[in-house]
Amino acid sequence: MHFLSPVLENYIQSNSEDEPKILQELTRETHLKILRPRMLTGHFQGRVLSMLSKIIAPKNILEIGTYTGYSAICLAEGMQPDGQLHTIDINEELQDIQRKYFDKSGYGSQISQHTGDAKSIIPKLDITFDLVFIDAEKKDYPEYFELVLEKTRPGSVILSDNVLWSGKVVEPVDKKDKVTPILLNYNKILKEDKRVETVLLPVRDGLTLTRVL
């Protein structure tokens, strides 16, 4: 579902910061070589992530769901000079393209790749994160949220992607649809949990901005 007309989307993008050249290159290579290129964060949302990271100026960032590394590079743009970004993805076949562009971006030495189930990896990270980006298995969002809360501090920000799920969150739920009910519950959790404050932004497929209290 497009929440805005293509004309308006193009206007918004053209009046936002330009997409860095390296991310244009990563987009092209992803479309040429990798399955499901629509999973890319993309120009507009990438600039939103970059801007939020620059405002927060995090020292430690956690990303759950790397894909080919586009969003990680965007988040790294706002990281402190001595900061570290830890990114987790279950698909080991994407490691090489991730590392190629992390190193080309200039942030390579500050980005650590983890491969495997995020639910097993997160508890092993002895780090307090200032910024977290959740963009992996939707069915696991509630568990990711609980796990990352334990790794944050008051003032930390948690971003959750795809929370509008192509508009399915406001449509009758198909009985065979296992994901939408989970996202409906997740959005309710974020709204009602007294440990955080939340605003849901209609950016691309929905981006929730959650601040830890």
Secondary structure, DSSP 4 states (H G I P E B T S, - for coil): --SS-HHHHHHHHHTSPPPPHHHHHHHHHHHHHSS-GGGS--HHHHHHHHHHHHHH--SEEEEE--TTSHHHHHHHTTS-TT-EEEEEES-GGGHHHHHHHHHHHT-GGGEEEEES-HHHHGGG-----SEEEE-S-GGGHHHHHHHHHTT--TT-EEEEE-TTGGGGGGSPPPTT-SHHHHHHHHHHHHHH-TTEEEEEE-STT-EEEEEE-
